[in-house]
Structure formats: C-alpha cells, structure tokens
Amino acid sequence: MNSNKTIMEHLIAFFSLVPMVLYTIVAILLTIIAAFSVWDALQLIAQMILTRDFTNGLVNVIYALLLTITIIVLFETVTVYFKTKHVEVRALLIAGLTGMVRHVLIYNVSTVDPAVLFGTVALLAVLIAGIVLVKPESLA
C-alpha cells in the first residue's frame, strides 16, 4: 500500500511539472515574438517618418503596437501562472479585446458584410462585459 502511494506521489509530481515546462517554453517564445514585434513597430515608425506617409503609417504603427500589447498581456498571464498556478481569465479577456481592436482597425466599414460587423460588435460587447464582471485575482 505504501509503495502505491509513493508511485502516485511521483506521478503527481511529474504531471505537475509538465505544465510548468510547457508554460516556460511559451514564455520564451512570447519573449522572442515580443522583441520582433517591438522591432517591427520601430521599423514602421522609421518608415512613416522617412516616407512622410503619416495617414497610413500611423495606422500601421498603432496596429503593430496593439499586437505588441497583446503579446505582453499573454506573457503576463504566463507570469501570473508561474506565481499562482492559476490562469487569470481577466487578462485573457483583455488580450482578446486588444486583438479585436486591432481587427476593427483594418475594417473598411463600407465593404464589410453587416452580419460580420454585427458579430464583431457583439464579440466586443461580450469581451467588455467579461472584463467588467470578472474580478481581478489577487496575487497572494
């Protein structure tokens, strides 16, 4: 009976380690992606200044920065998991909202199907309601 308990404890310890390893890999990849995203935003700013195309350039820069913010929020979610062993749902909702704002920026409202536009508005409403209703978790 005692050996079964020891085997079970080892299995639990092993399977508890698996998510930590996977989250570590995700954190490393998000760090690399965030660095490339910041570099892309800097290049877009330089390109906007050199070409003096501020109308299109500004939208492209904001689009790139919102992607960077989304990546950072996802990274923070992984960081919170390391600290608490829980996934913070509110941070994921904020990342989703940021992604939707990026999506809205590329819409040409005159050519978008009204059903798609309605779906986007509905999804934005759900994300905002979720952010308001889900209480932030305290870091204990």
Secondary structure, 3 states (H helix, E strand, C coil): CHHHHHHHHHHHHHHHHHHHHHHHHHHHHHHHHHHHHHHHHHHHHHHHHHHCCHHHHHHHHHHHHHHHHHHHHHHHHHHHHHHHCCCCHHHHHHHHHHHHHHHHHCCCHHHCCHHHHHHHHHHHHHHHHHHHHCCCCCCC
